[in-house]
Amino acid sequence: MTTLGAVLRPQLPPERLRDVARLADDVGLEELWLWEDCFREGGISAAAAALAWTERLRVGVGLLPVPLRNVAVVAMEAATLHRMFPGRAVLGVGHGVQEWMGQVGARPESPLTLLREHLDALRALLRGERLSTRGRYVTLNDVALDWPPSTPVPVLAGATGPRTLRLAGEAADGTVLTSSTTPDGVRRARRLIDEGRASAGRSDPHRVVVYLLTATGPDADARLKAEFESEGLGPVPDLGVAGDAGAVAAAVRRLADAGADAVILQPTGDEPDPEGFVRFAAEEVRALVP
């Protein structure tokens, strides 16, 4: 069964999160995803609040930019969330937007090396291992969590380029793909992820999450077009969807058939009714997605 979720975009002020999260919980949305975009809401603080305000909703953070965060701190935060809200937090890490990383003096010379070192250390710490390592970017000396998660915690990696997709297959437990990914893009990503998995001798499950830019309502086509233009994207077949529940569900199915395990509906930045968007996803689209 394809997991269906929605993004609460950080264009909304943090105080809107409670009402949206509670509604998502009430109407049965499976996952609500949050973004740690500079310089808006903090991903961990927002996720903790959303989890505390809800009972069953899974809350994803996609992504935590690794140049901004010491891996020991990420491990502590992740373990805390998973012990307080078992099985309900979904955390992804990634390169971050390099321009933003440069603004805060954290842009690495080799983003790929940093992500590899971060993933290896983070997954080891969350497994409860005691770790000493000295890499180009990640250095730990006899570090172990006092309160590691009581069950295995999947770590997802955000990826777009071929080398990062292969790395996600090697060193992460899942991959997050952006809304610029078509069904053919999901297939290509799966092939590259599988190449990485094969090189690392991995046969465990690997979850692929993809955002789907979605607009509904009377002005859906215009808002979707404006969003693409603001991102510098021209019209691309099967990229994004505007329309009613049937049209959105068909787009979700195309991504699932291409290899996505979870499709997260991403509203446009000017979505006029975030609560209505969550209700639309949970009550109208979900019924049409197997």
Secondary structure, 3 states (H helix, E strand, C coil): CCEEEEEECCCCCHHHHHHHHHHHHHHCCCEEEECCCCCCCCHHHHHHHHHHHCCCCEEEEEEEEHHHCCHHHHHHHHHHHHHHCCCCEEEEEECCCHHHHHHCCCCCCCHHHHHHHHHHHHHHHHCCCCEEEECCCCEEEEECCCCCCCCCCCEEEECCCHHHHHHHHHHCCEEEECCCCCHHHHHHHHHHHHHHHHHCCCCCCCEEEEEEEEECCCCHHHHHHHHHHHCCCCCCCCCCEECCHHHHHHHHHHHHHHCCCEEEEEECCCCCCHHHHHHHHHHHHHHHCC
